[in-house]
Amino acid sequence: MSDEKNLIEGRTGMWEVILGLEVHAQVISEAKLFSGASTKFGADPNTQVSLVDAAFPGMLPVINKYCVEQAVRTGLGLKAEINLKSVFDRKNYFYADLPAGYQISQYSQPIVGKGTIVLDMAGGVKRHIGITRLHLEQDAGKSLHDQHPTKSYIDLNRSGVALMEIVSEPDLRSSEEAAAYLKKLRSILRYLGTCDGNMEEGSMRCDVNVSVRKVGDPLGTRCEIKNVNSIRYVQQAIEHEARRQIEILEEGGSIRQETRLYDPSKGETRSMRSKEQAHDYRYFPDPDLLPLVLDPNWVSEIKATLPELPDEKRARFISQYGLSDYDAGVLSGEKEIAEYYETVAKGRDPKLVANWVSSELFGQLNKVGKWITDSPVSADALGGLIDLIADNTISGRIAKDVFAAMFETGKPAKQIVEEKGLRQVTDTGAIDAAIDEIMAKNADKVAEYRGGKDKLLGFFVGQVMKATGGKANPALLNERLKAKLAG
Amino acid sequence: MSSELNNLTIAGALEGLAKKDFSAVELAQAHLRAMEKHRDLNAYIVETPEKALSMAKASDERRAKREKLGALDGISLAIKDLFCTDGVQTTAGSHILEGFKPPYESTVTANLWKAGAVMLGKVNMDEFAMGSSNLTSYFGGVGNPWRRRGDNKRLVPGGSSGGSASAVSARMALGATATDTGGSIRQPAAFTGTVGIKPTYGRCSRWGIVAFASSLDQAGPMARSVKDCAIMLGAMAGHDPKDSTSVDLPVSDYTKALTGDVRGLRVGIPKEYRLDGMSPEIEKLWHEGAEWLKKAGAEIKEVSLPHTKYALPTYYIIAPAEASSNLARYDGVRFGLRVPGESLDDMYEKTRAEGFGKEVRRRIMIGTYVLSAGYYDAYYLKAQRLRSLIARDFDIAFKDVDVILTPSTPSAAFAEGENTDDPIQMYLNDVFTVTANLVGLPGISVPGGLDSQGLPLGLQLIGRAFDEEALFRVGGVLESSANFTAKPAGY
């Protein structure tokens, strides 16, 4: 486990970082976990609040079956045990955005037990990260402290929305692994359609448990960094926190178990509350809800509807399309990319398509900061371009220019080729004429070539290509040029 | 004539209405007059005369137009202030909810209105249903219409449904809704010579009832006869998808259970209920009750409920634990009382210190304590285990018997000021009743007679889960055998 490259060097030696992640993933559902109120993001404050969400006297929670289905689906996607009996507990604490004074959660008997996520690290290394559990719970409301100089505002729209808390084992050893874990988890959730994984909108949030130790030592005291809201910040927070802990330990100090917050603007974590100040949540089974008992047949039905998940897809891309492990990983990592790739690859050269998607398309998308679903070049349009290469209408080199034009204008490949007259020249006579002209202009270089300077071939190819506006069929050009230069 | 309408039973009033002897409006008016006359009892927190008259008028119109009538059409009822009533103040007897008008109607009261019943007002109760005397109400204690012979000391009506009991006993309502978490229907019924049934947990929806202890709370009726309770419960009960603990079972016509025939029925006498130092009068009544049933053809058998002695301590761990969490929502943020503070925590502390009375605060503290880290296993978890053992006691006993007969309370009504120094002494009022709540079984209290001071005493029957019929059937026989015709003087 203590992979050399993951260790952090301190003054007194090498340190190992031990990480465990708790991810709060908002369940994709129309209604809240225990009420019929809508879960839509971005509505006006307090417009999506039922009497249950606002904890009015005598109101009772009723479980939303669809949210349970989503949790089971996620558990199955994480290859985890599904607990046919689970229990909802009350987690008691006072806060203005927690109307009931308790959050309904699952404490000792969660709906999903142990599972695994496989990470594909650099160099083809696979890391198996344990999932401890997944449980369902309600979200709290939102406190707005910046709307009034002396008052806090409360928005209960989020109050009662279903969350899945997904807890990992302390198996992660570096910020890169933590990032890879989050990306993989997000990918699986998106494939399953159980969480949109949008960290900016807060539909996926992360608490990071960090501790350090000298290699071979027992586990150190951990600190929990709460509510980190992007993968980049998770990585930064881990780096800073590990450094902070190593420094304290190397100075002869000890780590206090506490909850900390990461401040991205200052690039540091700071103490939020110590163990002594920690809440006593007084968990106990919620008497308003019966234990959640699942029918094994229902679980099987859900299992039967699971989509192909990233790991399986990657394996299939390798076996079915002959892709490299790396390309297969890139193209299966996100559901939308995989769908795009497979649409283009259908009936075409899969490797060629893989290259086009992962280099040209991704390159252009990155340049303009767009996600594949907003790509100006659709899968069918890219397919049309690749067809033009396959039938020799254009060369691969010209195709790149055509693609750039497609990306910019949204026009189909064929139209651009026609409008710009980019159709490849396969007429031997025309190519021969161009070669003759260049050879005549560069008689000295022809002599050098014939004298043994083979490297000049590239020069001639470039010149002839230029003369034909890049449209000469490269293979034909090569063949004719070599023949003519040979004299 | 109409001045006596409030003396009728529900069954009698339904008959009179059907025969057009009087109207629902006249019936309501008779009660409104009685309410005005006996305001000294402090049974009602809010009177709703306009609502009563308009609902009664609507009932009379339905009758005149020969529309389909409900099981309680035109019947004037009092509603315990624990039931949320749309647009009518609902306080649970607490300052913290003073002025709170819910924008919704509890399922149970909605069912009653659907059955044609008429609301007279909201009746007093121990704060958040925590008490056995009605003295913990922020709105003051409630008088029991009964007095000891030759003594004019004001007695308590029991609690927590003290207002319901007093209103029914003093003829200020034909019947009342009540709730029972540890005996809050049956103890006040016994104290006031009325009938009260706590149905099986899950029989009535808890939706819209201010929660005290969710796993124990159950709504039920109080009235002046077993049959009246049967009529009322039939209208109140039923499955409610809004309450996950409500049970989807058919509700039968409970009045049909009142056959008077208990031949061959097996009645259990739990030996562990014979407490040391039990009042000889209570013991005598208990014995009498068994004799009545025997004479009617039932078989009397001794049964054992060995974990009975743990019931009260178990109850006083579980109920406060749930209450401490249920009452967290009264925080001054969204509704009810708010006492401003320097910070959020300060506002919470001031609001809750001022809003909750002493008994409620005591129970919140007990509940918070027993759920705390390090104490949970020793208290809450142990109590839950005992709860299972107590349930097993009943499972075993009900293999041999069909109902269990016990006294309802260890004593008759006491005076204000008695019993109040020591909370434990007060908690002992529930010693015979809490077991039924802990295991969810139905229990009924029927007046059995008067003690030597002329105060009513009650007999309790506990039945199998969802077998309310047996309670009505046996209760009906107890009622007719006891021939309890006494009335509080002056009512």
Interface residues (C-beta under 8 A of the other chain):
Chain A: L51 A54 A55 F56 P57 G58 M59 L60 P61 V62 I63 R90 N92 F94 Y95 A96 P99 A100 G101 Y102 S152 I154 D280 R282 Y283 F284 P287 D288 L289 L290
Chain B: C84 T90 A92 L97 F100 P102 P103 Y104 S106 R206 W207 G208 I209 V210 A211 A213 S214 S215 P241 K242 D243 S244 T245 A321 E322 S324 S325 L327 A328 R329 D331 V333 R334 F335 L344 D345 Y348 T368 L371 S372 A373 Y376 Y380
